[in-house]
């Protein structure tokens, strides 16, 4: 234990001394040219609205909570519940949107 503390003390004293080198390192000159980047068309998500995202988030939360409670807690129960909750949230939103 004393050796570990001594090593940490040496490292603590060495880091500020290493950071203050005294002189400026030679930095490369900034580039003046421009680079033409290709324009990428991102895919669109056709049916995802703010309400749909809220329904998925609510289903995810409620499903994870219920799965964790009903399957005696743990990651597996929460994951199964979250998948079921997202599925139910998506189904409920699609049925609700079909009525409008």
VOTI-491846 format. One record per residue (C-alpha): x, y, z; residue number from 1; chain. Coordinates in pm, 1 decimal. Example, Ala and Ser with C-alpha at 12.3 -4.5 7.8 and 13.67 -1.06 7.14 Angstrom:
residues 2
((1230.0 -450.0 780.0) 1 A)
((1367.0 -106.0 714.0) 2 A)
***
This chain:
residues 100
((0.0 0.0 0.0) 1 A)
((274.6 254.8 75.5) 2 A)
((439.2 178.7 -258.4) 3 A)
((112.1 245.9 -441.1) 4 A)
((66.4 576.7 -262.2) 5 A)
((425.1 672.1 -337.5) 6 A)
((375.3 590.8 -705.5) 7 A)
((56.4 798.8 -719.1) 8 A)
((234.9 1088.5 -548.1) 9 A)
((515.6 1076.9 -805.5) 10 A)
((262.2 1072.1 -1087.1) 11 A)
((72.9 1365.1 -936.5) 12 A)
((391.3 1571.0 -917.8) 13 A)
((507.3 1464.5 -1263.5) 14 A)
((190.4 1558.0 -1453.1) 15 A)
((195.4 1935.7 -1387.0) 16 A)
((568.5 1947.7 -1458.5) 17 A)
((514.5 1763.4 -1783.3) 18 A)
((233.0 1999.7 -1884.6) 19 A)
((453.2 2307.9 -1841.1) 20 A)
((726.7 2247.2 -2094.6) 21 A)
((827.2 2612.6 -2109.6) 22 A)
((831.3 2654.4 -2487.9) 23 A)
((569.9 2637.6 -2754.1) 24 A)
((577.0 2327.9 -2967.3) 25 A)
((598.6 2393.4 -3336.9) 26 A)
((247.2 2365.4 -3471.5) 27 A)
((179.9 2306.3 -3839.1) 28 A)
((56.5 2599.0 -4044.2) 29 A)
((-321.1 2603.8 -4094.5) 30 A)
((-448.5 2484.3 -4428.9) 31 A)
((-603.7 2743.4 -4654.0) 32 A)
((-774.5 2523.3 -4915.2) 33 A)
((-1128.7 2396.2 -4906.4) 34 A)
((-1236.2 2038.5 -4943.1) 35 A)
((-1552.3 1955.2 -5136.3) 36 A)
((-1746.5 1696.1 -4941.4) 37 A)
((-2004.0 1483.1 -5121.2) 38 A)
((-2364.8 1556.0 -5035.3) 39 A)
((-2527.0 1250.6 -4881.9) 40 A)
((-2902.1 1201.3 -4894.6) 41 A)
((-3011.2 1062.9 -4559.0) 42 A)
((-3293.3 809.7 -4554.5) 43 A)
((-3621.9 936.5 -4424.7) 44 A)
((-3835.3 774.2 -4156.8) 45 A)
((-4183.8 777.2 -4305.6) 46 A)
((-4414.9 718.1 -4008.2) 47 A)
((-4227.6 852.9 -3708.5) 48 A)
((-4391.5 1160.2 -3559.5) 49 A)
((-4356.2 1313.6 -3215.3) 50 A)
((-4667.2 1132.6 -3094.1) 51 A)
((-4541.3 802.9 -3231.2) 52 A)
((-4207.1 851.7 -3056.0) 53 A)
((-4390.2 933.0 -2731.9) 54 A)
((-4599.8 616.6 -2765.4) 55 A)
((-4286.9 408.7 -2824.1) 56 A)
((-4109.2 569.0 -2527.8) 57 A)
((-4406.8 517.3 -2297.6) 58 A)
((-4435.8 156.7 -2411.4) 59 A)
((-4064.0 104.0 -2358.3) 60 A)
((-4075.6 242.6 -2005.7) 61 A)
((-4395.8 68.4 -1900.6) 62 A)
((-4287.6 -260.5 -2055.7) 63 A)
((-3947.5 -254.4 -1889.5) 64 A)
((-4105.2 -170.1 -1555.7) 65 A)
((-4369.0 -441.8 -1584.4) 66 A)
((-4123.5 -699.1 -1717.3) 67 A)
((-3881.2 -629.4 -1437.9) 68 A)
((-4158.2 -660.8 -1177.3) 69 A)
((-4327.9 -968.1 -1321.7) 70 A)
((-4018.0 -1168.4 -1409.2) 71 A)
((-3846.3 -1117.5 -1071.3) 72 A)
((-3629.6 -825.3 -1178.0) 73 A)
((-3306.2 -830.7 -1367.3) 74 A)
((-3190.7 -739.6 -1713.6) 75 A)
((-3362.5 -1021.4 -1900.3) 76 A)
((-3704.0 -937.4 -1754.6) 77 A)
((-3659.8 -569.0 -1831.7) 78 A)
((-3543.7 -644.0 -2187.4) 79 A)
((-3836.3 -877.3 -2257.9) 80 A)
((-4078.7 -624.5 -2113.5) 81 A)
((-3921.8 -338.7 -2310.4) 82 A)
((-3954.0 -528.0 -2638.4) 83 A)
((-4315.5 -614.9 -2559.3) 84 A)
((-4386.5 -255.4 -2453.6) 85 A)
((-4244.5 -109.3 -2774.1) 86 A)
((-4447.6 -357.9 -2976.1) 87 A)
((-4768.7 -270.4 -2790.2) 88 A)
((-4692.0 104.2 -2811.4) 89 A)
((-4635.4 78.0 -3186.8) 90 A)
((-4954.8 -123.7 -3234.3) 91 A)
((-5157.4 122.7 -3025.0) 92 A)
((-5023.7 421.2 -3218.3) 93 A)
((-5090.5 260.2 -3555.6) 94 A)
((-5448.3 175.7 -3449.6) 95 A)
((-5501.1 526.4 -3311.1) 96 A)
((-5357.8 691.7 -3623.3) 97 A)
((-5579.7 476.0 -3845.2) 98 A)
((-5890.6 627.1 -3677.6) 99 A)
((-5789.0 986.5 -3760.0) 100 A)
***
